[in-house]
Amino acid sequence: MARIIVAEDDTALAERLQSALMTAGHGVGVLDNGEDALKVIRSRHPDLVILDCQMPKLSGIRVLEEMRKSTDLWDTPAMMLAERRGDNDVARALYAGANDFVKKPVDADELVFRAEGLLEHSGRRTKRAREALHVA
């Protein structure tokens, strides 16, 4: 089980993503603005962060930039959600250090698949699984 933060201001989409990720066995917290998301990310140190590029108070890209400057969060995998026509957002997100991006409308199953790929690649899911099983 990975700990995942989803920061998305579209309530229906956020609930759909939370449900899909929880069904896949992950713990998921949802926030609707970037300012609150950054506070929670700093205090909880999640295994994966999923950020909407355009959010109130602080954009997902700014949240990501702050994460990449942090000695505690710089290597936390981050997936960005971007509007279908937001090619500029995608380029900015990748430049800011996003590990992956998904264009809206989001297919929840694809997002779970890609999220789990990021977790496996980062070793975070495997590490947590070992800790849970008390395997050295």
Helices and strands as residue ranges (DSSP letters): E 3-7, H 11-23, E 27-31, H 34-44, E 48-52, H 60-69, E 78-82, H 87-96, E 100-103, H 108-122, H 124-133
